[in-house]
Amino acid sequence: MKFTLIVTILLILIAGVWECKDTVTGGSLSTIVFPASNIPYSKVQQLFNAGCGGQSNACHGPDTFTMNKFSLDSYDHLIFGDIKVVLPKDPDASLLILTVEGKSTSKMPPSGQPQLNDNQKKGLRQWVKEGADGGY
């Protein structure tokens, strides 16, 4: 719990200080639909590319990994970064799920940005529950 709180505070600080320039890439958020099960990582990355971390100047893009040890630009950074954003098979302890579902002190995407719909939130949860496979 203490770790989740520290990471959440860190994310809030990063979002507040970092010059976020997210633009929609890789498709519009509204066009991304997750299947009910067997979620491929390519669908997860498509969602991230559309609003979180798909480009070098994105809020959670590759530039943020070097500075903050956290980004959503690749599977390796998501799973193996210094900040463990996803705990495979444990969505209730995964910072990614807690944050997008509004169950942590910060909520992502932040207000003023395109929001994830219920299908997308459930899809991310299901992908983590299924083991967060990277398709390797």
N, CA and C atoms as a LAMMPS dump frame, in Angstrom:
ITEM: TIMESTEP
0
ITEM: NUMBER OF ATOMS
408
ITEM: BOX BOUNDS ff ff ff
-5.0000000000000000e+02 5.0000000000000000e+02
-5.0000000000000000e+02 5.0000000000000000e+02
-5.0000000000000000e+02 5.0000000000000000e+02
ITEM: ATOMS id mol type element x y z
1 1 1 N 0.825 -1.189 0
2 1 2 C 0 0 0
3 1 3 C 0.869 1.254 0
4 2 1 N 1.934 1.241 0.846
5 2 2 C 2.821 2.389 0.925
6 2 3 C 3.525 2.598 -0.419
7 3 1 N 3.953 1.503 -1.059
8 3 2 C 4.601 1.591 -2.371
9 3 3 C 3.658 2.199 -3.398
10 4 1 N 2.404 1.753 -3.41
11 4 2 C 1.42 2.284 -4.359
12 4 3 C 1.213 3.778 -4.134
13 5 1 N 1.169 4.198 -2.897
14 5 2 C 1 5.61 -2.586
15 5 3 C 2.198 6.421 -3.07
16 6 1 N 3.398 5.918 -2.847
17 6 2 C 4.606 6.614 -3.294
18 6 3 C 4.629 6.727 -4.811
19 7 1 N 4.32 5.638 -5.494
20 7 2 C 4.313 5.657 -6.954
21 7 3 C 3.238 6.596 -7.471
22 8 1 N 2.079 6.588 -6.848
23 8 2 C 1 7.474 -7.263
24 8 3 C 1.409 8.936 -7.104
25 9 1 N 2.024 9.269 -5.987
26 9 2 C 2.496 10.636 -5.776
27 9 3 C 3.541 10.996 -6.822
28 10 1 N 4.434 10.075 -7.105
29 10 2 C 5.447 10.298 -8.132
30 10 3 C 4.802 10.579 -9.481
31 11 1 N 3.789 9.815 -9.844
32 11 2 C 3.097 10.025 -11.113
33 11 3 C 2.401 11.375 -11.165
34 12 1 N 1.826 11.785 -10.058
35 12 2 C 1.176 13.098 -10.005
36 12 3 C 2.21 14.201 -10.217
37 13 1 N 3.345 14.073 -9.564
38 13 2 C 4.398 15.071 -9.729
39 13 3 C 4.921 15.105 -11.151
40 14 1 N 5.112 13.941 -11.73
41 14 2 C 5.595 13.865 -13.11
42 14 3 C 4.592 14.537 -14.042
43 15 1 N 3.322 14.213 -13.881
44 15 2 C 2.285 14.791 -14.751
45 15 3 C 2.198 16.295 -14.582
46 16 1 N 2.411 16.788 -13.375
47 16 2 C 2.31 18.209 -13.13
48 16 3 C 3.507 19 -13.623
49 17 1 N 4.682 18.394 -13.623
50 17 2 C 5.899 19.096 -14.001
51 17 3 C 6.242 18.893 -15.465
52 18 1 N 6.033 17.707 -15.95
53 18 2 C 6.413 17.361 -17.316
54 18 3 C 5.518 18.085 -18.315
55 19 1 N 6.099 18.613 -19.372
56 19 2 C 5.307 19.294 -20.385
57 19 3 C 4.642 18.254 -21.26
58 20 1 N 3.431 17.939 -20.947
59 20 2 C 2.688 16.899 -21.649
60 20 3 C 2.18 17.422 -22.981
61 21 1 N 2.496 16.663 -24.037
62 21 2 C 2.078 17.075 -25.373
63 21 3 C 1.371 15.935 -26.089
64 22 1 N 0.611 15.153 -25.359
65 22 2 C -0.073 14.032 -25.995
66 22 3 C -0.968 14.494 -27.13
67 23 1 N -0.852 13.802 -28.231
68 23 2 C -1.789 13.939 -29.327
69 23 3 C -2.157 12.531 -29.729
70 24 1 N -3.254 12.37 -30.347
71 24 2 C -3.719 11.044 -30.7
72 24 3 C -2.897 10.496 -31.851
73 25 1 N -2.251 9.353 -31.599
74 25 2 C -1.488 8.659 -32.619
75 25 3 C -1.925 7.206 -32.619
76 26 1 N -1.776 6.539 -33.71
77 26 2 C -2.126 5.125 -33.741
78 26 3 C -3.62 4.884 -33.674
79 27 1 N -4.417 5.884 -34.016
80 27 2 C -5.864 5.736 -33.982
81 27 3 C -6.465 6.55 -32.86
82 28 1 N -7.736 6.77 -32.965
83 28 2 C -8.466 7.507 -31.943
84 28 3 C -8.844 6.556 -30.808
85 29 1 N -8.843 7.064 -29.583
86 29 2 C -9.259 6.23 -28.456
87 29 3 C -10.63 5.612 -28.681
88 30 1 N -11.533 6.369 -29.257
89 30 2 C -12.903 5.886 -29.428
90 30 3 C -13.009 4.715 -30.395
91 31 1 N -12.004 4.491 -31.226
92 31 2 C -12.062 3.398 -32.194
93 31 3 C -11.43 2.112 -31.67
94 32 1 N -10.829 2.152 -30.492
95 32 2 C -10.134 0.982 -29.948
96 32 3 C -11.109 0.17 -29.108
97 33 1 N -11.363 -1.062 -29.551
98 33 2 C -12.304 -1.959 -28.876
99 33 3 C -11.57 -3.24 -28.506
100 34 1 N -11.677 -3.623 -27.248
101 34 2 C -11.036 -4.839 -26.747
102 34 3 C -11.982 -6.024 -26.838
103 35 1 N -11.451 -7.214 -27.179
104 35 2 C -12.273 -8.425 -27.089
105 35 3 C -12.492 -8.768 -25.61
106 36 1 N -13.394 -9.683 -25.336
107 36 2 C -13.715 -10.054 -23.953
108 36 3 C -12.587 -10.838 -23.276
109 37 1 N -11.796 -11.561 -24.054
110 37 2 C -10.697 -12.342 -23.488
111 37 3 C -9.61 -12.514 -24.543
112 38 1 N -8.515 -13.148 -24.136
113 38 2 C -7.357 -13.34 -25.011
114 38 3 C -6.896 -12.009 -25.607
115 39 1 N -6.674 -11.052 -24.722
116 39 2 C -6.288 -9.706 -25.132
117 39 3 C -4.835 -9.729 -25.612
118 40 1 N -4.588 -9.33 -26.85
119 40 2 C -3.199 -9.269 -27.318
120 40 3 C -2.529 -7.97 -26.855
121 41 1 N -1.232 -8.04 -26.596
122 41 2 C -0.511 -6.839 -26.193
123 41 3 C -0.599 -5.759 -27.266
124 42 1 N -0.678 -6.151 -28.516
125 42 2 C -0.765 -5.152 -29.591
126 42 3 C -1.966 -4.223 -29.388
127 43 1 N -3.056 -4.746 -28.84
128 43 2 C -4.243 -3.923 -28.57
129 43 3 C -3.96 -2.964 -27.404
130 44 1 N -3.25 -3.442 -26.396
131 44 2 C -2.885 -2.601 -25.253
132 44 3 C -1.976 -1.467 -25.719
133 45 1 N -0.961 -1.813 -26.52
134 45 2 C -0.048 -0.776 -26.992
135 45 3 C -0.752 0.212 -27.914
136 46 1 N -1.705 -0.267 -28.698
137 46 2 C -2.485 0.634 -29.546
138 46 3 C -3.205 1.674 -28.682
139 47 1 N -3.754 1.238 -27.562
140 47 2 C -4.432 2.154 -26.649
141 47 3 C -3.442 3.172 -26.079
142 48 1 N -2.288 2.707 -25.642
143 48 2 C -1.273 3.615 -25.109
144 48 3 C -0.812 4.605 -26.189
145 49 1 N -0.616 4.11 -27.393
146 49 2 C -0.161 4.979 -28.478
147 49 3 C -1.181 6.065 -28.8
148 50 1 N -2.442 5.77 -28.57
149 50 2 C -3.5 6.727 -28.894
150 50 3 C -3.6 7.865 -27.887
151 51 1 N -2.962 7.741 -26.748
152 51 2 C -3.123 8.836 -25.815
153 51 3 C -2.151 8.95 -24.662
154 52 1 N -1.295 7.956 -24.451
155 52 2 C -0.464 7.985 -23.243
156 52 3 C 1.032 8.05 -23.51
157 53 1 N 1.507 7.151 -24.363
158 53 2 C 2.952 7.032 -24.457
159 53 3 C 3.482 6.606 -25.787
160 54 1 N 2.821 6.932 -26.856
161 54 2 C 3.231 6.436 -28.154
162 54 3 C 4.24 7.266 -28.901
163 55 1 N 4.598 8.412 -28.37
164 55 2 C 5.536 9.259 -29.102
165 55 3 C 6.553 9.835 -28.133
166 56 1 N 7.627 10.372 -28.673
167 56 2 C 8.73 10.822 -27.828
168 56 3 C 8.338 11.964 -26.897
169 57 1 N 7.374 12.784 -27.25
170 57 2 C 7.005 13.891 -26.37
171 57 3 C 5.708 13.638 -25.605
172 58 1 N 5.267 12.391 -25.542
173 58 2 C 4.046 12.043 -24.808
174 58 3 C 4.309 12.07 -23.309
175 59 1 N 3.249 12.209 -22.543
176 59 2 C 3.376 12.247 -21.083
177 59 3 C 4.092 11.013 -20.537
178 60 1 N 3.804 9.853 -21.106
179 60 2 C 4.413 8.605 -20.64
180 60 3 C 5.141 7.913 -21.784
181 61 1 N 5.765 8.689 -22.646
182 61 2 C 6.498 8.171 -23.804
183 61 3 C 7.923 7.782 -23.456
184 62 1 N 8.708 7.419 -24.464
185 62 2 C 10.063 6.923 -24.237
186 62 3 C 10.98 7.924 -23.528
187 63 1 N 10.766 9.213 -23.72
188 63 2 C 11.608 10.212 -23.057
189 63 3 C 11.463 10.153 -21.541
190 64 1 N 10.314 9.74 -21.07
191 64 2 C 10.08 9.714 -19.627
192 64 3 C 10.769 8.529 -18.963
193 65 1 N 11.096 7.486 -19.717
194 65 2 C 11.723 6.31 -19.101
195 65 3 C 13.113 6.645 -18.598
196 66 1 N 13.889 7.345 -19.376
197 66 2 C 15.253 7.678 -18.979
198 66 3 C 15.249 8.54 -17.722
199 67 1 N 14.358 9.507 -17.692
200 67 2 C 14.325 10.435 -16.566
201 67 3 C 13.638 9.847 -15.334
202 68 1 N 12.523 9.15 -15.545
203 68 2 C 11.685 8.727 -14.415
204 68 3 C 11.59 7.218 -14.222
205 69 1 N 12.214 6.449 -15.101
206 69 2 C 12.162 4.981 -15.036
207 69 3 C 10.742 4.459 -15.183
208 70 1 N 9.946 5.206 -15.965
209 70 2 C 8.559 4.818 -16.188
210 70 3 C 8.113 5.332 -17.542
211 71 1 N 7.524 4.463 -18.347
212 71 2 C 6.887 4.888 -19.598
213 71 3 C 5.946 3.791 -20.072
214 72 1 N 5.08 4.169 -21
215 72 2 C 4.121 3.225 -21.577
216 72 3 C 4.424 2.986 -23.057
217 73 1 N 5.648 3.23 -23.462
218 73 2 C 5.993 3.125 -24.879
219 73 3 C 6.363 1.717 -25.317
220 74 1 N 6.639 0.813 -24.367
221 74 2 C 7.004 -0.551 -24.746
222 74 3 C 6.628 -1.534 -23.64
223 75 1 N 6.511 -2.778 -24.022
224 75 2 C 6.189 -3.834 -23.059
225 75 3 C 7.27 -3.933 -21.986
226 76 1 N 8.528 -3.89 -22.403
227 76 2 C 9.625 -4.015 -21.443
228 76 3 C 9.589 -2.908 -20.402
229 77 1 N 9.325 -1.682 -20.822
230 77 2 C 9.248 -0.583 -19.859
231 77 3 C 8.047 -0.743 -18.937
232 78 1 N 6.971 -1.246 -19.448
233 78 2 C 5.746 -1.426 -18.674
234 78 3 C 5.909 -2.503 -17.595
235 79 1 N 6.541 -3.6 -17.957
236 79 2 C 6.649 -4.75 -17.055
237 79 3 C 7.948 -4.761 -16.25
238 80 1 N 9.05 -4.371 -16.89
239 80 2 C 10.365 -4.542 -16.271
240 80 3 C 11.025 -3.238 -15.844
241 81 1 N 10.336 -2.11 -15.967
242 81 2 C 10.913 -0.838 -15.55
243 81 3 C 11.11 -0.792 -14.038
244 82 1 N 11.831 0.206 -13.585
245 82 2 C 12.061 0.354 -12.146
246 82 3 C 10.749 0.503 -11.385
247 83 1 N 9.784 1.159 -12.004
248 83 2 C 8.45 1.26 -11.422
249 83 3 C 7.593 0.19 -12.09
250 84 1 N 7.176 -0.791 -11.326
251 84 2 C 6.371 -1.895 -11.848
252 84 3 C 4.924 -1.426 -11.993
253 85 1 N 4.56 -1.075 -13.203
254 85 2 C 3.228 -0.541 -13.472
255 85 3 C 2.207 -1.666 -13.558
256 86 1 N 2.651 -2.841 -14.015
257 86 2 C 1.766 -3.987 -14.171
258 86 3 C 2.345 -5.174 -13.41
259 87 1 N 1.508 -5.806 -12.615
260 87 2 C 1.866 -7.058 -11.96
261 87 3 C 1.022 -8.138 -12.627
262 88 1 N 1.641 -8.909 -13.551
263 88 2 C 0.871 -9.91 -14.289
264 88 3 C 0.035 -10.806 -13.373
265 89 1 N -1.195 -11.041 -13.78
266 89 2 C -2.189 -11.878 -13.099
267 89 3 C -2.73 -11.269 -11.812
268 90 1 N -2.369 -10.016 -11.528
269 90 2 C -2.847 -9.368 -10.303
270 90 3 C -3.327 -7.944 -10.601
271 91 1 N -4.479 -7.816 -11.27
272 91 2 C -4.952 -6.476 -11.624
273 91 3 C -5.257 -5.593 -10.414
274 92 1 N -5.647 -6.195 -9.293
275 92 2 C -5.987 -5.398 -8.121
276 92 3 C -4.758 -4.782 -7.45
277 93 1 N -3.559 -5.254 -7.79
278 93 2 C -2.325 -4.687 -7.247
279 93 3 C -1.516 -3.954 -8.317
280 94 1 N -2.028 -3.893 -9.53
281 94 2 C -1.316 -3.239 -10.631
282 94 3 C -1.639 -1.754 -10.672
283 95 1 N -0.592 -0.949 -10.612
284 95 2 C -0.773 0.5 -10.626
285 95 3 C -1.533 0.965 -11.858
286 96 1 N -1.279 0.344 -12.997
287 96 2 C -1.993 0.719 -14.222
288 96 3 C -3.498 0.605 -14.027
289 97 1 N -3.951 -0.509 -13.496
290 97 2 C -5.384 -0.752 -13.329
291 97 3 C -5.959 0.168 -12.249
292 98 1 N -5.275 0.286 -11.136
293 98 2 C -5.754 1.155 -10.065
294 98 3 C -5.906 2.594 -10.556
295 99 1 N -4.992 3.024 -11.4
296 99 2 C -5.011 4.406 -11.884
297 99 3 C -6.108 4.643 -12.91
298 100 1 N -6.236 3.748 -13.894
299 100 2 C -7.268 3.977 -14.92
300 100 3 C -8.677 3.759 -14.371
301 101 1 N -8.806 2.963 -13.315
302 101 2 C -10.12 2.751 -12.71
303 101 3 C -10.44 3.786 -11.631
304 102 1 N -9.524 4.728 -11.394
305 102 2 C -9.762 5.769 -10.402
306 102 3 C -9.688 5.285 -8.972
307 103 1 N -8.926 4.211 -8.72
308 103 2 C -8.828 3.637 -7.382
309 103 3 C -7.538 4.022 -6.672
310 104 1 N -6.772 4.937 -7.262
311 104 2 C -5.582 5.458 -6.604
312 104 3 C -5.772 6.962 -6.448
313 105 1 N -4.813 7.621 -5.827
314 105 2 C -4.962 9.051 -5.596
315 105 3 C -4.873 9.861 -6.882
316 106 1 N -4.278 9.289 -7.917
317 106 2 C -4.283 9.969 -9.217
318 106 3 C -5.153 9.166 -10.174
319 107 1 N -5.723 9.848 -11.144
320 107 2 C -6.557 9.183 -12.136
321 107 3 C -5.977 9.484 -13.508
322 108 1 N -5.857 8.459 -14.301
323 108 2 C -5.364 8.623 -15.665
324 108 3 C -6.372 8.026 -16.624
325 109 1 N -6.55 8.61 -17.749
326 109 2 C -5.996 9.887 -18.162
327 109 3 C -6.532 11.015 -17.279
328 110 1 N -5.757 12.1 -17.153
329 110 2 C -6.216 13.216 -16.337
330 110 3 C -7.398 13.923 -16.985
331 111 1 N -8.129 14.677 -16.189
332 111 2 C -9.259 15.426 -16.752
333 111 3 C -8.726 16.384 -17.81
334 112 1 N -9.533 16.578 -18.815
335 112 2 C -9.126 17.414 -19.936
336 112 3 C -8.508 16.615 -21.077
337 113 1 N -8.206 15.345 -20.836
338 113 2 C -7.679 14.45 -21.858
339 113 3 C -8.775 13.448 -22.24
340 114 1 N -8.7 12.863 -23.438
341 114 2 C -9.686 11.833 -23.789
342 114 3 C -9.669 10.701 -22.755
343 115 1 N -10.854 10.276 -22.331
344 115 2 C -10.986 9.261 -21.288
345 115 3 C -11.187 7.868 -21.868
346 116 1 N -10.761 6.861 -21.123
347 116 2 C -10.993 5.479 -21.522
348 116 3 C -12.453 5.131 -21.27
349 117 1 N -13.034 4.333 -22.166
350 117 2 C -14.406 3.888 -21.942
351 117 3 C -14.394 2.588 -21.132
352 118 1 N -15.564 2.094 -20.753
353 118 2 C -15.65 0.89 -19.922
354 118 3 C -15.018 -0.319 -20.597
355 119 1 N -15.213 -0.474 -21.905
356 119 2 C -14.616 -1.594 -22.628
357 119 3 C -13.092 -1.552 -22.528
358 120 1 N -12.505 -0.396 -22.653
359 120 2 C -11.055 -0.26 -22.597
360 120 3 C -10.519 -0.537 -21.193
361 121 1 N -11.199 -0.041 -20.183
362 121 2 C -10.791 -0.311 -18.802
363 121 3 C -10.891 -1.806 -18.497
364 122 1 N -12 -2.425 -18.907
365 122 2 C -12.174 -3.868 -18.685
366 122 3 C -11.147 -4.656 -19.487
367 123 1 N -10.829 -4.187 -20.698
368 123 2 C -9.829 -4.859 -21.527
369 123 3 C -8.454 -4.839 -20.889
370 124 1 N -8.049 -3.698 -20.344
371 124 2 C -6.761 -3.619 -19.651
372 124 3 C -6.749 -4.543 -18.435
373 125 1 N -7.841 -4.519 -17.665
374 125 2 C -7.935 -5.4 -16.487
375 125 3 C -7.836 -6.869 -16.903
376 126 1 N -8.546 -7.243 -17.962
377 126 2 C -8.53 -8.624 -18.427
378 126 3 C -7.14 -9.025 -18.917
379 127 1 N -6.464 -8.127 -19.625
380 127 2 C -5.115 -8.412 -20.117
381 127 3 C -4.17 -8.687 -18.947
382 128 1 N -4.237 -7.883 -17.892
383 128 2 C -3.396 -8.106 -16.719
384 128 3 C -3.795 -9.417 -16.037
385 129 1 N -5.083 -9.656 -15.885
386 129 2 C -5.579 -10.878 -15.248
387 129 3 C -5.112 -12.129 -16.005
388 130 1 N -5.063 -12.029 -17.328
389 130 2 C -4.631 -13.159 -18.158
390 130 3 C -3.116 -13.351 -18.144
391 131 1 N -2.397 -12.48 -17.477
392 131 2 C -0.953 -12.652 -17.361
393 131 3 C -0.14 -11.571 -18.051
394 132 1 N -0.791 -10.576 -18.64
395 132 2 C -0.095 -9.447 -19.288
396 132 3 C 0.948 -9.928 -20.278
397 133 1 N 0.544 -10.826 -21.14
398 133 2 C 1.442 -11.393 -22.139
399 133 3 C 1.91 -10.311 -23.113
400 134 1 N 3.194 -10.326 -23.403
401 134 2 C 3.765 -9.356 -24.327
402 134 3 C 3.831 -9.826 -25.751
403 135 1 N 3.382 -11.032 -26.014
404 135 2 C 3.358 -11.545 -27.378
405 135 3 C 4.703 -12.013 -27.885
406 136 1 N 5.657 -12.221 -26.957
407 136 2 C 6.969 -12.695 -27.396
408 136 3 C 6.924 -14.163 -27.709
